[in-house]
């Protein structure tokens, strides 16, 4: 029973969640969809649905200053294993 991850309750910093090994649903596949969607996007989801976490994930993914941590943050995610989305290099 000891092999479970804690929920990141109240934490919306993607890098912190990944560093601490907390439970998180991989939503990096939506980066590909958003890149193809167009210029104007409206993120409407219910409360506590992960909007801030998703924006934090996008910031970590596209931030040129965070490229040294890219493998740590996105090493086992959909976006890292898919060639559909190109991170900042």
Secondary structure, DSSP 8 states (H G I E B T S, - for coil): ------B-TT---HHHHHHHT-B----THHHHHHHHH-S-------TTSSHHHHHHHHHHHH-GGGGGGHHHHHTTSHHHH-SSS----
